[in-house]
Amino acid sequence: MRNIALHLSYDGSAYHGWQRQREDVTVQQRLEEALGLVCGHEVKVTGCGRTDAGVHAMHYCANFRTGCPVPTDRLPLAVNARLPGDIAVSAAAEVEEDFNAISSCIQKEYIYRIHNSRIRDPFREKRCCFYPAALDVERMQRAAAAFVGRHDFAAVRSVGTETKTTVRTVYWCEAQREGDVITIRVCADGFLYNMVRAMVGTMVYASYGKLEPGDIPRLLELRDRRLTGPTMPPEGLYMHRLWYEGAAGVLMGTSDPVTAAPLLERDGEGHIEIVRNF
């Protein structure tokens, strides 16, 4: 049996998230159905993470096992012919026997897009969060910087999934404006349920003074979800980049050491500094 990894992307607007469910249509369901037709047997795929209803993926990795003879380089075209237009497989590769799309992932980057304008753009309706009130991106950036490092992120997660620990390392968190679109980038070694959307909501609160950027370290220590910002709508969220070693890293374009994980270093006073290597 071959272990095949897929590099795919999707517009999540029409789906109830990634993970297969009994009644609602999901991305995993559509992908497994298409692969089953190509491979001639039932296929079970493992995704690199659960995305919620309405959330998108610019780059997503999933793997599955098959004994079918279809050449790996032919799989994308064959599968895409059986997928709806809002899901596409861009590449496939045979990976190591023990590769698992979720447990083998070193780190992930999400982006969140806010259309910050008084006038709605119908072409961004399901691709950005429309937010008509003016936002101060400088204050948002200061708030974003407060999330960087290793912290307990229980204060910015929603209840809904069990996890052994709520401690994560955020390698970078940034907010930038281009015209009327604000893009937040967050990279970490793992994410809690709704963590990015709650982080962005907290940054929005900081933008107009409902809390101060300097309050965030204390709020994280308190671990109380009620004290941080709201969970932002799903349509602005995208899975953006994934880091792997080996063949999957080549497949996802993140195997080069220049684009690998940022380093955690200590300065002369022993404080942790984040060095971005990408």
Secondary structure as UniProt FT lines:
FT   STRAND          2..10
FT   HELIX           12..14
FT   HELIX           27..39
FT   STRAND          46..47
FT   TURN            53..54
FT   STRAND          56..66
FT   HELIX           72..74
FT   HELIX           75..80
FT   TURN            81..82
FT   TURN            85..86
FT   STRAND          87..94
FT   TURN            97..98
FT   TURN            101..104
FT   STRAND          107..115
FT   HELIX           122..124
FT   TURN            125..127
FT   STRAND          129..130
FT   HELIX           137..146
FT   STRAND          149..152
FT   HELIX           154..156
FT   STRAND          167..178
FT   TURN            179..180
FT   STRAND          181..188
FT   TURN            193..194
FT   HELIX           195..207
FT   TURN            208..209
FT   HELIX           213..215
FT   HELIX           216..222
FT   HELIX           225..227
FT   HELIX           234..236
FT   STRAND          237..243
FT   HELIX           246..252
FT   HELIX           257..259
FT   STRAND          263..266
FT   TURN            268..269
FT   STRAND          272..275
//
